[in-house]
Amino acid sequence: ERALESLQTEVTALSEQIDRLTRGMVARDERQRQLRWSWFRLIKSILKHTVINSIVLLLAFLILWRRKSPVALAIVSYVGPQTQEIMRYLVRRIVFWKVTV
């Protein structure tokens, strides 16, 4: 009987030790997953702020442009030709691609 009681206490102690190790592994995995999510959340937050700031800037530009502000007109005169060149380049590339394919 003493040997049986001794074995039972050892089995109980080992099962508690296994439980502690399992909880430790789960906690470590959770910390690693949270670290990965923190990088994802950081990138997501940066992108979200960039999009929102761009929209606000576009709205401010449109308001200035509608009021014929010299600042907006200067921006249009500076960016307009560059935008036209980019559009021409893209159209030429697409048309040339369609012709060759």
N, C-alpha and C positions, 0 to 999 in steps of 0.2 A: 504494500500500500504506500509506503514512503517513496518508493521508486516511482510509482504511478503519479503521486502528488508532485514529485520533483519534475517529472517529465511534463506534467500539465503546466506547472509554473514556467518552465522553460519555453514551452510552446506559446503560452500567453505573452511572455516577454518578447519572443521573436516576432509574433504577430504585431505587437505594438511597435516594435522597431521597424517592421515593414511598412506599417501605416505611416509612421513619421517620415520615412524615406520617400514614400509615395507622395505625401503632402508637400515635401520639399521639392520634389521634381515638378509637381504641378505648379507650385508657386514660381519656380525658376522659369518654366515655360511661359507662364502668364507675364512675367516681367519682360521676357524677350519679345513676346507678341506686342506688349504695350510699347516697347521701344520701336519696333517696326512701324506701328501705327502712328507714333509720334512723328516720324519722318514723313509719312504719307499725309498726316494732318498739316504739317508745316508747308509742304508743297501745295496742298489743296488751299490752304489759307492764303498763301502768296498769290496763287492764280486767281482766287476769288477777289482779292483786293485789287489786283491789276485790272481785272475786267470791270469792276465797279468804278475804279478811278478813271478808266478809259471812257466809260459811258458818261460820267459826270463832265469830263473834259470835252467830249463831243457835244454834249448839250450846251455847255458854256460857249463853245465855238459857234454852234448854230445860232445861238441868241445874238452873239456879237456880229455874226455875218448878216443876219436879218436886219440888224440896226445899222448896217453899213459902216461898221467900225474899221478904222484904218489898220488896226492890228490884224483883224480877220482878213481883210483884203490883202495885206502884205503876206500873210500865211498862204492864202490861196494863190497869189502870184508866184510865190516861191515853190510851193509843192505841186502846183498844177502841171508845169512842164515835165517834172520828174515823174509824176503819175502817168502822164500820157506816154512817156518813153517806156515805162514798165509795161503798160497795157499793150503798146505796139510790139514789144519784145515777146510778151506772152502769146499774142495772137499769131505772130510769125512762127513761133515755136510749135503752136498747136496746129496751124495750117500746114507747116512743113512736115510735121509728124504724120498728119493725116495723108498727105501726098505720098510719103515714103512707105507707109504701111499699106 
